[in-house]
Amino acid sequence: MLSLRDLSFTVIIGLIIILGLGSGVARADRIKDVAKIAGVRSNQLIGYGIVVGLNGTGDGTGGRQITSQSIRNILSRLGVTLPQKLSIKPDNTAAVMIHATLPAFSKVGKTIDVTVSSIGDAKSLRGGTLLMAPLKGADNHIYAVAQGSLIVSGFGAQGSDGSKITENIPSTGLIPNGAMVEQVIDTPFGTRKDIVLNLNQPDFTTAKRLTDAINKSIGPGTAYSIDSGSVSVSAPMDSSQRVAFISMLENLTMTPADGVARVIINSRTGTVVIGQYVYVLPAAVSHGSLTVTITENPKVSQPAPLSGGNTVVVPRSNIAVEQHADPMFVFNPGVSLDEIVRAVNNVGASPSDLVAILEALKAVGALRAELMVI
């Protein structure tokens, strides 16, 4: 019967085989799935604002000064002048940072979602309302204005004795359609005689196959490869014709090149993914593990009657060392993925043991693959 450790490792190995061997099946992908049009991209926006209407969960000591100053600035712009000596307690207010993504071809008047996050020590933004705040791009120009009521999925509660509970993140909220676009970002989409397709994964073979697929479907000389990551395609200058041309272009199919021989190791989770073209040269591997077990068995020392001594606890440790001798296995020339997995699985190695074996094979030059640790 398989133990839980063996069963989990068997499942992991099965997934590795499916992912690795599945990549070897010839497939036809749409161009829109393997490449993006240069210049057609989203842009990040950021801003600063004030959330009001909180139920005493706003900025306390840590964010009081910046929030109080922001409140004064807002009221001053609205024609309200506060005495300098007046102390503002922003318990119902929080200073926040706002960020959003402006999609490509967004027009004036379009609404986009915004995310609001506290920058002070506000306990929760639940029930708050964001006051009008400008959102700027990397060029420091204003492209949208945000305002609205927050939706906060997290919550927190605290008792008088100091006990508290928090679910999710109450200091971050979302405003669906909370910002309105005020300025259009120019793109080079309609100003060039050609369009450039940028591959999601640069590869010389894929670039050539993409060029050949376009020239075969549309006509010779329509496309040419710029480098391993870009392909230039001649396109009509008229905007309506260009849109129809790109619609046809992005639905053409082609077969991307197979990936390089690579082993990916996630050092945090212990996940190991082995590519299809990974193989090893002749090598012998002996893998064993040493288990050291330490148990504590304290003893109570009781003094003799009328001796005037004290009862004490005497520590006593038991140490046991166990060596698990796993059999040696041999890799023959040109061993494939499934043979590697089967050999390692037969000795009952865990994912962490597999990482150690692969690193050792790479060190001796027997692993014909790129070993990446992320």
Backbone torsions as a table, in degrees:
resi	resn	phi	psi	omega
1	MET	NA	136.5	-179.9
2	LEU	-75.8	137.1	173.4
3	SER	-76.7	170.3	178.9
4	LEU	-61.7	-37.2	179.7
5	ARG	-64.5	-45.3	-180.0
6	ASP	-67.6	-38.4	-178.4
7	LEU	-65.3	-45.0	-179.7
8	SER	-63.5	-38.0	180.0
9	PHE	-69.8	-36.0	177.4
10	THR	-62.4	-40.4	177.9
11	VAL	-63.3	-43.1	179.4
12	ILE	-62.2	-44.8	179.6
13	ILE	-62.5	-39.1	178.3
14	GLY	-61.7	-41.6	177.8
15	LEU	-64.7	-39.3	178.6
16	ILE	-61.7	-42.6	-179.3
17	ILE	-64.7	-43.5	-179.1
18	ILE	-63.0	-46.3	-179.0
19	LEU	-66.9	-41.2	-176.3
20	GLY	-71.8	-48.1	-177.0
21	LEU	-74.3	-28.4	-179.4
22	GLY	-65.1	-27.5	-178.3
23	SER	-72.1	-13.9	-178.4
24	GLY	-83.1	-12.0	-179.7
25	VAL	-75.9	129.1	179.8
26	ALA	-63.2	131.4	-178.3
27	ARG	-135.2	153.0	176.6
28	ALA	-111.5	117.3	179.9
29	ASP	-104.5	149.2	173.6
30	ARG	-71.2	150.0	179.9
31	ILE	-62.2	-34.6	-179.6
32	LYS	-65.2	-18.0	179.9
33	ASP	-92.1	-15.5	-177.8
34	VAL	-113.9	-7.8	-177.2
35	ALA	-148.5	156.4	177.3
36	LYS	-122.4	149.6	179.7
37	ILE	-80.1	127.0	-179.5
38	ALA	-60.6	136.0	179.1
39	GLY	91.5	-19.5	177.4
40	VAL	-92.8	96.0	-172.8
41	ARG	-150.3	160.7	175.4
42	SER	-89.7	167.3	-179.8
43	ASN	-133.4	144.6	-179.1
44	GLN	-89.8	139.1	177.3
45	LEU	-121.7	149.3	-179.4
46	ILE	-144.2	150.8	179.4
47	GLY	-159.9	172.6	178.9
48	TYR	-121.9	141.1	-179.4
49	GLY	-154.9	-177.5	-179.2
50	ILE	-124.9	131.0	174.6
51	VAL	-103.0	127.1	-178.7
52	VAL	-118.0	170.8	176.4
53	GLY	84.6	16.7	179.1
54	LEU	-77.9	153.3	-177.8
55	ASN	-93.2	63.7	178.3
56	GLY	74.1	13.1	-178.3
57	THR	-107.4	17.9	-178.0
58	GLY	-80.3	-162.3	-176.4
59	ASP	-66.7	134.9	177.6
60	GLY	-102.4	-129.2	-176.5
61	THR	-65.8	-41.1	-174.5
62	GLY	-65.4	-39.7	-176.5
63	GLY	-111.1	13.3	-174.0
64	ARG	-63.4	-43.4	-173.2
65	GLN	-66.1	-49.6	-177.9
66	ILE	-67.7	-36.3	179.9
67	THR	-69.6	-41.4	178.5
68	SER	-61.7	-42.2	178.7
69	GLN	-65.2	-37.8	178.6
70	SER	-65.8	-39.8	177.7
71	ILE	-62.4	-42.5	177.4
72	ARG	-60.5	-42.8	-179.4
73	ASN	-63.9	-42.8	-179.6
74	ILE	-64.2	-46.4	-179.4
75	LEU	-65.5	-34.2	178.4
76	SER	-64.3	-40.5	178.6
77	ARG	-67.7	-23.3	179.0
78	LEU	-91.6	5.2	176.6
79	GLY	89.6	12.2	179.3
80	VAL	-105.3	122.6	-179.9
81	THR	-107.5	123.1	179.6
82	LEU	-100.7	141.0	175.8
83	PRO	-59.9	142.2	-178.9
84	GLN	-62.5	-30.6	-177.9
85	LYS	-81.0	-9.2	-179.7
86	LEU	-71.0	124.7	179.8
87	SER	-90.1	125.5	179.5
88	ILE	-101.0	126.3	177.8
89	LYS	-106.6	101.0	-174.1
90	PRO	-83.7	49.5	-179.6
91	ASP	-67.2	-25.2	-179.9
92	ASN	-102.1	13.7	-175.9
93	THR	-132.9	149.2	179.2
94	ALA	-140.6	136.5	172.5
95	ALA	-80.9	134.2	-173.9
96	VAL	-137.0	155.9	168.3
97	MET	-103.8	143.0	-176.9
98	ILE	-121.1	134.9	174.4
99	HIS	-138.8	150.3	-177.9
100	ALA	-153.4	165.7	177.0
101	THR	-116.7	125.0	179.4
102	LEU	-95.2	109.5	-177.5
103	PRO	-64.9	161.2	177.3
104	ALA	-64.1	146.0	177.4
105	PHE	63.2	25.0	176.2
106	SER	-70.9	133.2	-177.4
107	LYS	-102.4	162.5	178.4
108	VAL	-61.1	130.2	-178.8
109	GLY	100.7	-14.3	177.3
110	LYS	-70.8	144.3	178.4
111	THR	-104.6	145.2	179.8
112	ILE	-132.6	157.1	178.1
113	ASP	-76.8	148.1	176.8
114	VAL	-130.0	149.4	175.8
115	THR	-112.9	132.8	-175.9
116	VAL	-117.5	129.8	-177.2
117	SER	-133.0	135.6	179.9
118	SER	-70.0	140.7	175.6
119	ILE	-111.8	-2.3	176.4
120	GLY	-105.2	-146.5	179.8
121	ASP	-110.6	32.2	175.8
122	ALA	-61.5	135.4	-177.6
123	LYS	-78.2	-34.3	-178.6
124	SER	-158.5	146.4	175.4
125	LEU	-103.4	8.0	-177.9
126	ARG	-62.0	131.7	179.1
127	GLY	84.1	0.9	-176.4
128	GLY	-86.7	163.6	178.1
129	THR	-127.3	129.0	178.3
130	LEU	-82.5	127.2	175.4
131	LEU	-79.7	159.3	-174.4
132	MET	-50.9	123.5	-176.8
133	ALA	-138.7	131.5	178.6
134	PRO	-76.4	145.9	176.7
135	LEU	-114.5	128.0	-175.2
136	LYS	-112.1	155.2	175.2
137	GLY	-93.9	-172.0	-179.1
138	ALA	-66.1	-22.5	179.0
139	ASP	-87.7	6.4	177.6
140	ASN	70.7	16.5	175.2
141	HIS	-94.5	148.1	179.6
142	ILE	-83.2	125.2	-179.5
143	TYR	-116.8	-15.3	179.6
144	ALA	-156.6	161.3	177.5
145	VAL	-128.0	129.5	-175.5
146	ALA	-109.1	144.8	174.8
147	GLN	-170.7	147.0	176.1
148	GLY	148.6	177.7	-179.5
149	SER	-85.6	140.1	-176.0
150	LEU	-86.3	146.0	168.9
151	ILE	-108.5	116.0	-176.6
152	VAL	-117.2	119.8	-179.1
153	SER	-82.6	-25.5	-178.6
154	GLY	-87.1	159.8	175.6
155	PHE	-150.2	160.9	178.2
156	GLY	-143.1	152.3	178.1
157	ALA	-142.8	145.0	-177.7
158	GLN	-139.1	135.8	178.5
159	GLY	-91.8	169.7	-178.6
160	SER	-68.9	-20.6	179.4
161	ASP	-86.7	3.6	178.6
162	GLY	98.0	-11.7	178.7
163	SER	-72.1	144.1	-178.3
164	LYS	-150.8	160.0	177.8
165	ILE	-139.0	140.5	-179.5
166	THR	-132.0	131.4	178.1
167	GLU	-116.1	124.5	-175.9
168	ASN	59.1	-147.2	-176.1
169	ILE	-120.9	100.7	-177.9
170	PRO	-77.0	-8.4	-178.2
171	SER	-92.8	9.5	177.5
172	THR	-132.2	136.1	-179.0
173	GLY	-138.5	168.5	-178.6
174	LEU	-124.1	141.4	172.8
175	ILE	-119.7	100.3	178.3
176	PRO	-63.2	132.3	-177.7
177	ASN	52.1	38.1	-173.3
178	GLY	-86.2	-4.4	179.3
179	ALA	-132.2	143.0	178.8
180	MET	-111.1	131.9	-179.1
181	VAL	-70.5	130.9	-178.4
182	GLU	-113.5	-12.4	-177.4
183	GLN	-149.3	140.5	-178.7
184	VAL	-90.9	139.2	175.9
185	ILE	-93.5	122.9	-179.8
186	ASP	-69.1	141.7	176.5
187	THR	-126.5	153.5	179.3
188	PRO	-82.3	18.2	-173.8
189	PHE	-58.4	-45.0	-174.8
190	GLY	-106.1	13.0	-176.5
191	THR	-105.3	-10.7	-178.9
192	ARG	-104.7	153.7	178.3
193	LYS	-74.8	-20.7	179.4
194	ASP	-128.3	168.4	171.9
195	ILE	-117.4	149.1	-178.3
196	VAL	-113.6	127.4	176.0
197	LEU	-98.3	120.2	177.8
198	ASN	-99.3	120.6	-178.9
199	LEU	-67.4	140.4	176.0
200	ASN	-65.3	-35.4	176.5
201	GLN	-127.9	99.2	-176.5
202	PRO	-56.2	133.8	179.7
203	ASP	-163.1	131.2	-177.4
204	PHE	-62.9	-40.7	-179.5
205	THR	-66.1	-42.7	178.3
206	THR	-64.0	-40.1	178.5
207	ALA	-61.6	-41.6	179.2
208	LYS	-67.3	-42.5	179.8
209	ARG	-65.2	-37.1	177.7
210	LEU	-64.7	-43.7	177.7
211	THR	-61.9	-44.4	-180.0
212	ASP	-63.7	-39.0	-178.6
213	ALA	-65.5	-40.0	179.7
214	ILE	-69.3	-45.1	-179.5
215	ASN	-64.7	-33.5	179.7
216	LYS	-71.5	-36.8	-175.2
217	SER	-85.3	-37.6	-173.9
218	ILE	-102.1	-39.3	179.6
219	GLY	151.9	148.4	-179.4
220	PRO	-60.5	141.0	178.2
221	GLY	82.4	0.5	179.8
222	THR	-69.4	-36.7	-176.5
223	ALA	-130.0	152.5	171.8
224	TYR	-147.4	150.0	-177.9
225	SER	-81.9	130.4	176.7
226	ILE	-85.5	-47.8	176.7
227	ASP	-158.5	-161.8	-177.1
228	SER	-71.3	-12.9	-176.0
229	GLY	-118.2	-4.8	-174.2
230	SER	-138.9	144.9	176.4
231	VAL	-132.9	128.4	179.0
232	SER	-94.9	136.5	-177.7
233	VAL	-129.5	127.5	175.6
234	SER	-69.0	134.9	-176.2
235	ALA	-140.0	152.4	178.1
236	PRO	-65.2	149.1	-178.6
237	MET	-81.8	-28.9	178.7
238	ASP	-61.9	131.3	-172.1
239	SER	-62.2	-43.9	-178.6
240	SER	-67.4	-39.6	176.6
241	GLN	-67.2	-35.9	180.0
242	ARG	-66.5	-40.8	178.0
243	VAL	-62.4	-44.5	179.0
244	ALA	-65.1	-37.2	179.7
245	PHE	-64.9	-45.1	-179.9
246	ILE	-66.9	-36.1	177.4
247	SER	-59.8	-42.5	177.4
248	MET	-69.2	-40.5	-175.7
249	LEU	-64.7	-45.9	-174.2
250	GLU	-71.5	-13.2	178.0
251	ASN	-98.0	0.8	171.5
252	LEU	-67.6	152.3	-178.6
253	THR	-112.4	149.6	175.9
254	MET	-153.9	163.9	-178.0
255	THR	-105.0	111.5	179.0
256	PRO	-65.2	158.6	177.7
257	ALA	-72.4	152.8	175.9
258	ASP	-68.3	148.3	180.0
259	GLY	-71.5	166.2	178.8
260	VAL	-74.0	160.5	177.2
261	ALA	-68.1	117.4	-172.4
262	ARG	-150.5	144.1	173.8
263	VAL	-119.5	122.7	-179.0
264	ILE	-104.6	128.0	179.4
265	ILE	-122.7	121.9	174.0
266	ASN	-93.5	108.2	-175.0
267	SER	-69.2	-20.1	-177.9
268	ARG	-84.0	-39.9	-176.2
269	THR	-102.9	-13.5	-178.1
270	GLY	80.8	9.7	179.9
271	THR	-74.3	134.9	178.4
272	VAL	-126.0	124.2	177.1
273	VAL	-120.9	124.9	-177.3
274	ILE	-111.1	125.8	179.3
275	GLY	-71.2	167.4	-173.9
276	GLN	-66.3	-39.7	-171.2
277	TYR	-88.9	14.2	176.8
278	VAL	-75.7	130.9	173.9
279	TYR	-146.6	165.6	-177.7
280	VAL	-126.1	153.6	173.0
281	LEU	-82.2	170.0	179.8
282	PRO	-54.0	128.7	-178.4
283	ALA	-158.5	148.3	175.4
284	ALA	-114.1	134.5	-176.4
285	VAL	-125.8	129.5	172.6
286	SER	-120.1	119.1	-175.8
287	HIS	-122.0	126.6	178.0
288	GLY	-139.2	159.9	-179.6
289	SER	-129.5	144.4	-179.5
290	LEU	-109.8	123.1	-179.5
291	THR	-110.1	122.7	177.8
292	VAL	-112.0	121.4	-178.4
293	THR	-115.6	126.3	179.6
294	ILE	-120.1	122.4	177.6
295	THR	-122.4	145.4	179.3
296	GLU	-103.1	129.9	179.4
297	ASN	-133.7	72.9	-175.3
298	PRO	-65.0	146.8	178.5
299	LYS	-115.8	145.5	177.9
300	VAL	-97.0	124.8	178.9
301	SER	-99.3	115.6	-177.2
302	GLN	-103.6	122.4	-179.9
303	PRO	-69.9	159.3	178.1
304	ALA	-67.3	154.3	179.7
305	PRO	-58.8	139.5	176.9
306	LEU	61.3	17.9	-179.9
307	SER	-85.7	-14.3	-179.5
308	GLY	79.3	5.8	179.4
309	GLY	-82.9	172.9	-179.8
310	ASN	-113.7	148.3	175.7
311	THR	-76.2	127.5	-178.9
312	VAL	-130.5	156.9	176.5
313	VAL	-101.7	121.6	-178.4
314	VAL	-99.5	118.3	179.1
315	PRO	-68.7	144.3	177.2
316	ARG	-144.3	121.7	-177.0
317	SER	-111.2	139.0	175.3
318	ASN	-113.6	125.0	-178.1
319	ILE	-117.0	126.3	178.6
320	ALA	-125.1	134.3	179.5
321	VAL	-116.8	127.6	-178.3
322	GLU	-126.8	127.3	179.8
323	GLN	-105.9	119.3	176.8
324	HIS	-95.1	112.6	-178.1
325	ALA	-91.6	107.6	176.7
326	ASP	-89.5	148.6	-177.6
327	PRO	-69.1	155.1	175.5
328	MET	-82.4	140.6	176.3
329	PHE	-127.3	153.3	-173.0
330	VAL	-117.1	133.5	173.2
331	PHE	-94.6	124.1	176.2
332	ASN	-81.3	166.3	-179.3
333	PRO	-58.5	136.2	175.4
334	GLY	67.7	34.2	-179.7
335	VAL	-63.5	135.1	-178.3
336	SER	-90.5	179.2	-176.0
337	LEU	-59.8	-50.2	-176.1
338	ASP	-64.7	-31.6	178.3
339	GLU	-70.0	-38.4	176.7
340	ILE	-61.4	-48.2	-177.7
341	VAL	-63.6	-42.4	-178.5
342	ARG	-64.9	-40.0	-178.8
343	ALA	-66.4	-43.1	-179.8
344	VAL	-69.4	-36.0	-179.3
345	ASN	-69.1	-31.8	-178.1
346	ASN	-65.6	-27.9	-179.7
347	VAL	-91.3	4.4	176.1
348	GLY	72.6	30.2	-179.3
349	ALA	-76.0	141.8	176.2
350	SER	-84.5	171.5	177.4
351	PRO	-55.8	-38.7	178.7
352	SER	-66.8	-34.8	176.1
353	ASP	-67.0	-38.0	178.8
354	LEU	-62.6	-38.8	177.4
355	VAL	-60.6	-44.9	-179.6
356	ALA	-62.8	-39.8	179.8
357	ILE	-66.0	-44.6	-179.8
358	LEU	-64.5	-40.3	177.9
359	GLU	-64.2	-38.0	178.7
360	ALA	-68.0	-40.7	177.7
361	LEU	-63.5	-38.0	177.9
362	LYS	-66.7	-37.7	-178.0
363	ALA	-65.6	-35.1	-179.3
364	VAL	-88.8	-0.2	177.9
365	GLY	82.8	15.0	-178.1
366	ALA	-91.4	-18.1	-178.6
367	LEU	-91.8	115.6	-179.5
368	ARG	-94.5	76.7	-179.5
369	ALA	-170.2	159.7	174.2
370	GLU	-84.4	125.4	-177.9
371	LEU	-101.0	115.5	-178.2
372	MET	-116.7	128.1	177.2
373	VAL	-109.9	120.7	-177.9
374	ILE	-114.5	NA	NA
